[in-house]
């Protein structure tokens, strides 16, 4: 390779070779809540498509487009890429909702204009030496059971309907064609956290999708999540060429129901040794097949209680040490939000935080957002239902996470959350254009606060 020449990110055994052809350990952040919005990140309720439809009804089409265009522009841009590079990160993982690129009313027609923000982010990151992994995070029909696949129900219908699968193959063919010549695209994360309960559809579909993408673009690295939210890899036989099998590695002690660390969470003792065992379990396929180790999502949730957050930082420190010891790349979840987990967040005094503070507090009280919640909400309502299910259906353990999660998803994250959608949208009523733009600009880096202890951990990570 000549001096200064660039090449595609690719694998060589257990190594990842960067754009300069040298081995690199990918260290990055997920830009969650941006091109795939999530309720706890930007403060709305339920799932993205329901929220957008409600806001559109309140604002009207033109002002709706104005607000969301400004929000997407402010949320990630040149300053954000520079900040991540200064933090020492060399990659980003960009979750994308298929709705940016295709409409349900016009399936198989890919909207070229839908690439504009993704193009802009990839170019900004490239200017600062950062490669971008494109992550299809929400698929038509929803590939998993929860809000982050823009799922308005609790069923992953993607696996039941060939129509949805055909659309995703077509969509990835168009994405691959669009980026086939861009070396600063580090790779394609084909499906985020798939959850095929049958366990018989996902393997053949992955084979079909891989062949379709490689026919269009044989150069880019594929990032492949395991089944059941990227924790199970028994669906794969021989590894594919130039492919990274990516696990997700959340520690229960760092989540909404987390106990002390080290200590007991939901009846299980969790310490550094337990964290490492779980990582080794989730990365077993990659280690056995001699392919690169990579964690596509991980990271604790912060509470505002310094005693608890100190333990959460220790979880992160232990994870980063483990990944370093095993030469595993990573992308932390996540970059920017309202303060629950992000590296940076919209400032408490910002227009958006001020406008929606009461609404977010109500969501928290009702347990309407699953991420970061204990799953209890108003316990005088939820506990009798949990007890009834346990009493009447003692062997009921539905896929993917059992009876407790099933009840809280249906009761809190759908039944309680969906009426909140209109309440959120109504808070946009009566605002003039300048006020709407101020809400959107609350997410600009210049208006954000940095979680400095987390930043320092990532610098060292």
C-alpha positions as CSV (number, residue, x, y, z in Angstrom):
1,X,0.0,0.0,0.0
2,X,1.4,3.4,-1.0
3,X,1.9,6.1,1.7
4,X,-1.3,7.8,2.4
5,X,-3.4,5.3,0.5
6,X,-6.6,4.2,2.3
7,X,-8.3,0.8,2.3
8,X,-11.6,-0.7,3.5
9,X,-11.8,-1.8,7.1
10,X,-11.4,-5.5,7.0
11,X,-10.6,-8.5,9.2
12,X,-7.5,-10.6,9.3
13,X,-8.0,-13.6,11.6
14,X,-8.8,-12.1,15.0
15,X,-7.5,-8.7,14.0
16,X,-9.3,-5.7,12.5
17,X,-7.3,-3.7,10.0
18,X,-8.2,0.0,9.8
19,X,-8.3,2.4,6.8
20,X,-4.5,2.7,6.9
21,X,-4.0,-1.1,6.7
22,X,-2.7,-1.5,10.3
23,X,-4.3,-3.5,13.1
24,X,-6.7,-1.4,15.1
25,X,-9.0,-2.0,18.1
26,X,-12.3,-0.4,17.4
27,X,-13.3,1.9,20.3
28,X,-16.4,3.9,19.7
29,X,-19.8,5.2,20.7
30,X,-23.3,4.4,19.4
31,X,-25.2,7.4,18.2
32,X,-28.5,6.2,19.6
33,X,-31.6,8.3,19.6
34,X,-30.7,10.1,16.4
35,X,-31.6,8.3,13.1
36,X,-33.4,5.7,15.3
37,X,-35.1,7.6,18.1
38,X,-35.8,6.0,21.5
39,X,-38.1,7.2,24.2
40,X,-35.7,7.4,27.1
41,X,-33.1,9.2,25.0
42,X,-35.1,12.2,23.8
43,X,-38.0,12.1,26.2
44,X,-41.1,11.0,24.4
45,X,-43.2,8.0,25.2
46,X,-43.8,4.6,23.5
47,X,-42.2,4.1,20.1
48,X,-40.9,6.4,17.4
49,X,-43.5,6.1,14.7
50,X,-46.4,6.6,17.1
51,X,-44.7,9.7,18.5
52,X,-43.9,11.2,15.1
53,X,-47.5,10.7,13.9
54,X,-48.8,12.5,17.0
55,X,-46.4,15.4,16.7
56,X,-47.3,15.8,13.1
57,X,-51.0,16.1,14.0
58,X,-50.2,18.9,16.4
59,X,-47.7,20.8,14.3
60,X,-48.9,20.1,10.8
61,X,-46.7,18.7,8.0
62,X,-44.5,21.8,7.3
63,X,-43.7,22.7,10.9
64,X,-43.3,19.0,11.7
65,X,-40.6,18.7,9.0
66,X,-39.0,21.9,10.2
67,X,-38.7,20.7,13.8
68,X,-37.4,17.2,13.0
69,X,-35.0,18.4,10.3
70,X,-33.5,20.9,12.8
71,X,-33.4,18.2,15.6
72,X,-31.5,15.8,13.4
73,X,-29.1,18.5,12.3
74,X,-28.4,19.7,15.8
75,X,-28.1,16.2,17.4
76,X,-25.1,15.2,15.5
77,X,-22.7,17.1,13.3
78,X,-19.1,18.3,12.8
79,X,-18.6,19.4,16.4
80,X,-19.8,16.1,17.7
81,X,-17.4,14.2,15.5
82,X,-14.5,16.4,16.7
83,X,-15.5,15.8,20.3
84,X,-15.5,12.1,19.9
85,X,-12.1,12.2,18.2
86,X,-10.7,14.3,21.0
87,X,-12.1,11.7,23.4
88,X,-9.8,9.2,21.7
89,X,-12.6,7.2,19.9
90,X,-11.9,5.9,16.4
91,X,-15.4,4.6,15.4
92,X,-19.1,5.2,15.7
93,X,-22.0,2.9,15.3
94,X,-25.0,4.7,13.8
95,X,-28.4,3.1,14.5
96,X,-30.9,3.8,11.6
97,X,-34.6,3.3,11.4
98,X,-35.7,1.9,8.0
99,X,-38.4,4.6,7.8
100,X,-35.7,7.1,6.8
101,X,-35.1,5.1,3.7
102,X,-38.5,3.5,2.9
103,X,-42.2,4.1,3.5
104,X,-44.6,1.4,4.4
105,X,-47.0,2.8,1.9
106,X,-44.4,2.4,-0.9
107,X,-42.4,-0.7,-0.1
108,X,-39.3,-1.5,-2.0
109,X,-38.8,2.2,-3.1
110,X,-35.8,3.6,-1.4
111,X,-35.7,7.3,-0.7
112,X,-32.4,8.7,-1.9
113,X,-33.1,11.8,0.2
114,X,-33.2,9.6,3.3
115,X,-29.4,9.2,3.1
116,X,-28.6,12.9,3.6
117,X,-28.1,12.9,7.4
118,X,-26.2,9.6,7.4
119,X,-24.0,10.9,4.5
120,X,-23.3,14.0,6.5
121,X,-22.4,12.1,9.7
122,X,-20.1,9.7,7.9
123,X,-18.3,12.6,6.2
124,X,-17.9,14.5,9.4
125,X,-16.5,11.5,11.2
126,X,-14.2,10.8,8.3
127,X,-12.8,14.3,8.5
128,X,-11.7,13.5,12.1
129,X,-10.3,10.0,11.4
130,X,-13.4,8.1,12.7
131,X,-15.0,5.2,10.8
132,X,-18.8,4.7,10.8
133,X,-20.6,1.4,11.2
134,X,-24.1,1.6,9.7
135,X,-26.6,-0.3,12.0
136,X,-30.1,-1.1,10.7
137,X,-31.7,-0.8,14.1
138,X,-35.4,-0.9,13.3
139,X,-36.8,-3.2,10.5
140,X,-40.2,-3.3,8.9
141,X,-42.3,-5.6,11.0
142,X,-39.8,-5.3,13.9
143,X,-37.1,-7.8,14.4
144,X,-37.4,-7.9,18.2
145,X,-40.1,-7.3,20.8
146,X,-39.3,-3.9,22.2
147,X,-39.5,-0.1,21.6
148,X,-36.0,0.2,20.1
149,X,-37.1,-1.6,16.9
150,X,-40.0,0.9,16.7
151,X,-42.3,-1.9,17.8
152,X,-45.8,-0.7,18.8
153,X,-46.7,-4.2,20.0
154,X,-44.8,-7.0,21.8
155,X,-44.5,-9.3,18.7
156,X,-41.5,-9.5,16.3
157,X,-43.5,-9.9,13.1
158,X,-40.4,-9.6,10.9
159,X,-39.8,-13.3,11.3
160,X,-43.3,-14.3,10.4
161,X,-43.7,-12.5,7.1
162,X,-41.6,-13.0,4.0
163,X,-42.7,-9.6,2.8
164,X,-40.8,-7.8,5.6
165,X,-37.7,-9.9,4.9
166,X,-37.8,-9.2,1.2
167,X,-37.9,-5.5,1.9
168,X,-34.9,-5.7,4.2
169,X,-32.9,-7.5,1.5
170,X,-33.8,-4.8,-1.0
171,X,-33.0,-2.1,1.5
172,X,-29.5,-3.4,2.3
173,X,-28.8,-3.9,-1.4
174,X,-29.5,-0.2,-1.9
175,X,-27.5,0.8,1.2
176,X,-24.5,-1.3,0.0
177,X,-24.7,0.2,-3.4
178,X,-24.8,3.7,-1.9
179,X,-21.7,3.2,0.2
180,X,-19.7,0.6,-1.7
181,X,-16.9,3.0,-2.6
182,X,-16.6,4.8,0.8
183,X,-13.7,3.4,2.9
184,X,-14.8,5.5,5.9
185,X,-17.8,3.3,6.2
186,X,-16.3,0.7,8.6
187,X,-19.0,-1.9,7.8
188,X,-22.6,-2.9,7.8
189,X,-24.3,-4.1,11.0
190,X,-27.1,-6.0,9.2
191,X,-29.7,-6.5,12.0
192,X,-29.7,-5.0,15.5
193,X,-30.6,-7.4,18.3
194,X,-32.6,-9.9,16.2
195,X,-35.0,-12.1,18.3
196,X,-36.3,-15.1,16.3
197,X,-38.3,-17.2,18.8
198,X,-38.5,-20.1,16.3
199,X,-34.7,-20.0,15.9
200,X,-35.2,-21.5,12.4
201,X,-35.8,-18.4,10.3
202,X,-32.9,-16.3,11.3
203,X,-30.1,-18.5,10.1
204,X,-31.3,-18.9,6.5
205,X,-32.3,-15.3,6.3
206,X,-28.8,-14.2,7.4
207,X,-27.3,-16.4,4.7
208,X,-29.7,-14.8,2.1
209,X,-28.9,-11.3,3.3
210,X,-25.2,-11.8,3.4
211,X,-25.1,-13.1,-0.2
212,X,-27.3,-10.2,-1.5
213,X,-25.1,-7.6,0.2
214,X,-21.9,-9.2,-1.0
215,X,-23.2,-9.4,-4.5
216,X,-23.5,-5.6,-4.5
217,X,-20.5,-4.8,-2.4
218,X,-17.8,-7.4,-1.8
219,X,-15.5,-5.1,0.2
220,X,-17.2,-3.9,3.4
221,X,-16.9,-5.8,6.6
222,X,-20.2,-7.3,7.9
223,X,-21.1,-6.9,11.6
224,X,-23.5,-9.7,12.6
225,X,-25.5,-9.7,15.8
226,X,-26.4,-13.1,17.3
227,X,-30.0,-14.1,18.0
228,X,-31.9,-13.2,21.2
229,X,-30.7,-9.6,21.3
230,X,-27.1,-10.5,20.2
231,X,-26.4,-13.0,22.9
232,X,-26.8,-16.4,21.1
233,X,-24.6,-17.5,18.2
234,X,-25.6,-21.1,17.8
235,X,-27.3,-20.2,14.5
236,X,-24.0,-19.9,12.8
237,X,-21.8,-22.7,11.4
238,X,-18.6,-21.8,9.6
239,X,-17.7,-18.1,9.9
240,X,-18.1,-15.9,6.8
241,X,-15.1,-14.1,5.4
242,X,-14.5,-10.5,6.5
243,X,-17.2,-10.7,9.2
244,X,-17.3,-9.6,12.8
245,X,-19.7,-11.5,15.1
246,X,-20.8,-8.8,17.5
247,X,-22.2,-9.5,21.0
248,X,-24.0,-7.1,23.3
249,X,-22.9,-7.2,26.9
250,X,-25.1,-5.4,29.4
251,X,-24.5,-6.2,33.1
252,X,-27.7,-6.6,35.0
253,X,-26.2,-4.8,38.1
254,X,-25.9,-1.7,35.9
255,X,-29.5,-1.6,34.7
256,X,-32.8,-0.4,36.1
257,X,-33.2,-3.3,38.5
258,X,-29.5,-3.4,39.4
259,X,-28.4,-4.0,42.9
260,X,-25.1,-3.2,44.5
261,X,-21.9,-4.0,42.7
262,X,-20.4,-6.3,43.6
263,X,-23.6,-7.9,45.1
264,X,-26.9,-9.5,44.3
265,X,-29.2,-8.5,41.4
266,X,-32.4,-10.5,41.0
267,X,-31.0,-13.4,43.1
268,X,-27.6,-13.6,41.2
269,X,-24.3,-12.5,42.7
270,X,-22.5,-10.2,40.2
271,X,-18.8,-9.2,40.5
272,X,-15.9,-8.7,38.1
273,X,-15.5,-12.5,37.7
274,X,-19.2,-12.9,36.8
275,X,-19.0,-10.0,34.3
276,X,-16.0,-11.7,32.6
277,X,-17.7,-15.1,32.5
278,X,-20.7,-13.6,30.8
279,X,-18.5,-11.8,28.3
280,X,-16.7,-15.0,27.5
281,X,-20.0,-16.9,27.1
282,X,-21.3,-14.3,24.7
283,X,-18.1,-14.1,22.7
284,X,-17.5,-17.9,22.6
285,X,-18.4,-18.2,18.9
286,X,-16.0,-15.5,17.9
287,X,-13.2,-16.9,20.1
288,X,-13.7,-20.4,18.8
289,X,-13.7,-19.4,15.2
290,X,-10.8,-17.1,15.5
291,X,-12.7,-14.0,14.3
292,X,-12.4,-10.5,15.9
293,X,-14.0,-9.9,19.3
294,X,-16.3,-6.9,19.3
295,X,-19.0,-5.6,21.7
296,X,-21.6,-3.6,19.8
297,X,-23.4,-2.3,22.9
298,X,-22.6,-2.2,26.6
299,X,-22.6,0.3,29.5
300,X,-24.4,1.0,32.7
301,X,-27.3,3.4,33.4
302,X,-26.7,6.3,35.8
303,X,-29.1,7.3,38.6
304,X,-27.9,10.7,40.0
305,X,-27.1,9.0,43.3
306,X,-23.4,9.3,43.6
307,X,-23.0,6.2,45.7
308,X,-24.8,4.1,43.1
309,X,-23.2,5.8,40.2
310,X,-19.7,5.1,41.7
311,X,-20.6,1.4,41.5
312,X,-21.8,1.8,38.0
313,X,-18.5,3.4,37.0
314,X,-16.8,0.4,38.5
315,X,-18.8,-1.9,36.3
316,X,-17.7,0.1,33.3
317,X,-14.1,0.1,34.5
318,X,-14.2,-3.7,34.9
319,X,-15.7,-4.1,31.4
320,X,-13.2,-1.9,29.7
321,X,-10.4,-3.8,31.5
322,X,-11.8,-7.1,30.4
323,X,-12.2,-6.0,26.8
324,X,-8.6,-4.7,26.7
325,X,-7.3,-7.9,28.1
326,X,-9.1,-9.9,25.4
327,X,-8.3,-7.4,22.7
328,X,-12.0,-6.8,22.1
329,X,-13.3,-3.8,20.2
330,X,-16.4,-2.0,21.5
331,X,-19.0,0.7,21.0
332,X,-20.5,2.1,24.2
333,X,-24.2,2.7,24.4
334,X,-24.5,5.7,24.0
335,X,-23.3,9.2,22.9
336,X,-26.1,11.7,23.7
337,X,-29.4,11.8,25.6
338,X,-31.3,13.5,28.4
339,X,-28.9,12.4,31.1
340,X,-29.7,8.8,31.8
341,X,-26.7,7.1,30.1
342,X,-25.1,9.4,27.5
343,X,-21.6,10.7,27.3
344,X,-23.2,14.1,26.8
345,X,-26.7,15.3,27.4
346,X,-29.0,18.2,26.8
347,X,-28.3,20.6,29.6
348,X,-30.9,20.8,32.5
349,X,-31.5,24.5,31.7
350,X,-32.1,23.9,28.0
351,X,-35.4,24.8,26.4
352,X,-36.2,21.1,25.8
353,X,-35.4,19.9,29.3
354,X,-37.4,22.8,30.7
355,X,-40.4,22.2,28.5
356,X,-40.6,18.4,29.0
357,X,-39.4,18.0,32.6
358,X,-42.8,17.4,34.0
359,X,-43.7,15.0,31.3
360,X,-40.5,13.0,31.8
361,X,-41.2,12.9,35.5
362,X,-44.6,11.4,34.8
363,X,-43.1,8.8,32.6
364,X,-40.7,7.9,35.3
365,X,-43.5,7.7,37.9
366,X,-45.5,5.4,35.6
367,X,-42.5,3.3,34.6
368,X,-43.5,4.0,31.0
369,X,-39.9,3.7,29.6
370,X,-38.4,0.3,30.0
371,X,-34.8,1.3,29.8
372,X,-33.6,2.4,33.2
373,X,-36.9,1.5,35.0
374,X,-37.3,-1.1,37.7
375,X,-40.3,-2.4,35.7
376,X,-42.6,-1.8,38.7
377,X,-44.1,1.7,38.1
378,X,-47.2,2.1,40.3
379,X,-46.7,-1.1,42.2
380,X,-50.2,-1.1,43.6
381,X,-51.3,-1.8,40.1
382,X,-48.5,-3.8,38.6
383,X,-47.7,-6.2,41.5
384,X,-51.2,-7.8,41.6
385,X,-50.9,-8.5,37.9
386,X,-47.4,-10.0,38.3
387,X,-48.7,-12.1,41.3
388,X,-51.7,-13.3,39.3
389,X,-49.6,-14.4,36.3
390,X,-47.2,-16.2,38.7
391,X,-50.1,-17.9,40.5
392,X,-52.2,-18.9,37.5
393,X,-49.4,-19.6,35.1
394,X,-46.5,-20.8,37.1
395,X,-44.6,-22.3,34.2
396,X,-45.2,-19.4,31.8
397,X,-41.8,-18.1,30.7
398,X,-42.3,-16.3,27.3
399,X,-39.5,-15.5,25.0
400,X,-37.3,-13.5,25.2
401,X,-37.0,-12.5,28.9
402,X,-39.7,-14.3,30.8
403,X,-43.0,-13.5,32.6
404,X,-41.8,-10.4,34.5
405,X,-40.6,-8.6,31.4
406,X,-43.7,-9.7,29.4
407,X,-46.1,-8.2,32.0
408,X,-44.1,-4.9,32.3
409,X,-43.9,-4.6,28.5
410,X,-47.6,-5.0,28.0
411,X,-48.7,-3.1,31.1
412,X,-46.2,-0.3,31.4
413,X,-44.5,0.1,28.1
414,X,-47.6,-0.2,25.9
415,X,-50.8,0.2,28.0
416,X,-49.4,3.1,30.0
417,X,-47.0,4.5,27.4
418,X,-49.2,4.8,24.4
419,X,-51.7,7.2,26.0
420,X,-48.7,9.4,26.9
421,X,-47.9,9.8,23.2
422,X,-50.6,12.4,22.7
423,X,-49.7,14.1,26.0
424,X,-46.1,14.5,24.7
425,X,-47.3,15.9,21.4
426,X,-49.6,18.4,22.9
427,X,-46.6,20.1,24.6
428,X,-45.6,21.2,21.1
429,X,-48.8,23.2,20.8
430,X,-48.8,26.9,21.0
431,X,-45.1,27.3,20.2
432,X,-43.8,29.6,17.5
433,X,-41.1,28.6,15.1
434,X,-38.3,30.1,17.1
435,X,-39.4,28.2,20.2
436,X,-39.6,24.9,18.2
437,X,-36.0,25.5,16.9
438,X,-34.8,26.2,20.4
439,X,-36.2,22.8,21.5
440,X,-34.3,21.1,18.7
441,X,-31.1,23.0,19.4
442,X,-31.1,21.9,23.0
443,X,-29.4,18.7,21.7
444,X,-26.6,20.6,20.0
445,X,-23.2,19.9,21.5
446,X,-22.8,23.6,22.4
447,X,-25.9,23.3,24.6
448,X,-24.9,20.0,26.2
449,X,-23.2,18.9,29.4
450,X,-20.5,16.3,29.4
451,X,-20.4,13.4,31.8
452,X,-16.8,14.0,32.5
453,X,-16.1,10.8,34.6
454,X,-17.4,8.7,31.7
455,X,-15.4,10.6,29.2
456,X,-12.2,10.0,31.2
457,X,-13.0,6.3,31.4
458,X,-13.4,6.2,27.6
459,X,-10.2,8.1,27.1
460,X,-8.3,5.4,29.0
461,X,-10.4,2.6,27.6
